[in-house]
Amino acid sequence: MKFVMYKNESGQFIGIVNPEGTHVLPLVDTYEKMGGKKAIPADLLQAISLGEVFHQEAEKTFQWVNDNKLDSELFIPLETVELLAPIPRPAKNIFCVGKNYAEHAIEMGSKDDIPEHIMVFTKAPTTVIAHDQNILAHSELTEQLDYEGELAVVIGKKGKAIKREDALDYVFGYTIVNDVTARDLQAKHKQFFIGKSLDTTCPMGPWIVHKTTIENPNNLDIKTTVNGEVRQDSNTGNFIFPVEEVISVLSQGMTLEPGDIIATGTPAGVGKGFKPPRFLSSGDTIEITVEGIGTLRNRVTKQ
C-alpha cells in the first residue's frame, strides 16, 4: 500500500495510490463514506503515530472500495493533484547513514574510509521537498552541489534499545530520499550538517510504501540518473550495515518515534566520485528509482 500526502484547491489530504500508480484515493473522505468509526487525521505524520490501527483501517477502506467497485467514482487521477512530501515537515532532523556502501566509501577516499561502525549525521527538517518540486542550486553558496540516491526508512512506533532481530517491527514503511549535498561547504566546515542542510536539499517521496509491501529492504535495486544518464546502479544488498542494524544502533540510548526518517546511505556514482567531478547544474533532472517503491524526480533550478 502506497500512502501519499497531496493537495488540491480544497486543502491537504492523505491518499492511497493504486497499484498502477495512476490514481489516488482520498483516504479520510472515503473512510467516512464507508462508515468508519475511528478518527483518521488528515496528516500522514499524525496518522503514522496512531500505530498499526491506521494501516488496518486504511486497508479496510481500500478493500471496501474494491469490493463495491467504486474505483471510478472515488479515485482521483494522480496527475490532477500536487504531491507533497509524504512527511512535509518531519518532527526531527532526518537521520542519515554515511558511507554505507563500500564502493561509495572508496570513491570518496580509499579502502581505509570503509567504516567499522555506523556513521550518522542529520539534515534539517527544512530541507524536505516533494517529488517534482525544484532543488535550489544555491549558486551563491556552493559550486559543488551533488546528488545521493537513497532508500529511506520511516519509523512506525516508539522504541528504545531495540534488538536487531526486532528492528523491522518498528518500521512503518519505506520511501526514497535524495541526500543533496554541497561538497565544498562540507569540506569548508569540517562537518556534514551545513553542507547537507541547505533548503530544498532533501527531496522525498513520491510516497511511503507500507512495510508489508517490501519483503526485504536489504535486497532492493536502486538507480540514480541525471538527465537520463545512469550514475548510480546498485542494490541495498550491498549495505555495510543493514536496515536492522542501523535501527538498533540508533535506538541505543536514544528513543526513536513514529515518523522518524532514516536515510540508509548512497551507492557509488555520486558526482564527486567522478574524475573530474560531475556536480549538478541548474536545469539538471535527477531521478532515483528504488525497486518496490517507485521513482523520485526533481530538477535543479536557480530559484
Disulfide bonds with the S-S distance in Angstrom:
none
